[in-house]
Amino acid sequence: MQFSIVALFATGALAAVCPTGIYSNPLCCVTDVFGVIGQNCEAPKSAIFDGLSFQNACAAVGLDPLCCVAPVADQGILCQIPVGTQ
């Protein structure tokens, strides 16, 4: 039961950061190539609740926040800059 509540909370928090639909995967990446590919990406290591917390979670490990279609081999495919980040 606890896991379900935590998973539901985390999903709701992520939805506020990345749009629903195809760009729904929040990733921390080294760089964004032409607004299409995020390189050397990983999932945020801490909880994210909004654009600022997403940016801070990625900055803590030296990466930039991106919302991507799908992570493939540590690359984010079709990425965009999340709302509320700089």
N, C-alpha and C positions, 0 to 999 in steps of 0.2 A: 504494500500500500504506500509506504513512504516513497519508494522509487517512482511510482506512478505520479505522485504529487510533485516530486522534484522534476521529473521529465516534463510534465505539463507546464510547470512554471518556467523551465528553461526554454521550452518551445515558444511560449508566449513572449518571453524576453527577446528571443532571436527574431521573432516576427516583427518586432518594433524596430529592429536595426536594419534588417535586409527585407526587401519587398517579397511578397508572396509570389509564387510562380517560378519562373526559371532562374532568377537571380537570388535564390533563397539560401545559399550556402555561405555563411560568414567564414572568411579565411583571413589569416595573417600571412602576408606575402612580402618577399624581398622587394619586388618591383612590379609595376603594371606596364606591360608592353603594349603601347598604342591603344590602351583601354580595352584590350581583348584578352590578354593572357597574363595571369599572375604567376610569377616564377617563385620556386622554392617555398611553397605554401604549407601552412599547418593550421589546424583548428586552434582557436583561442584557448589558452591554458587556464583562464579564469572566467568567472561568470560575467556576462555582458548584459546590460540592461538598456543601454541607449548608445547613441553614436559616440559620446565622449568616453564611456567605459570600454567600448569596443576599440576605440583609438588607443586608449591607455593600455589595454591588455596586449595589443599588438606592439606598441612602443616599448613595453617592458622587455620584450625579447628582440628588439631592433627591427621590427617588421611594420608594414603598413596594412591597414584594414581594407578589405575588399569584399564585395558580395558577388559570388560567382555562380555560374550554372552548375558546374560539376568539377570536383577535384579529380585529376587523373595524374598519377605518378608525380605527386608533389607540385603539380601545376594547376592553377585555377583557369578553367576555360570560360571565355566570355564573362569578363568581370566588369563591375562598375563600382565607383566610389560610393560608400554608404552615406545616407542622409545623416547629418549631424556630426560629420567628421571633417577635418581640414586637410 
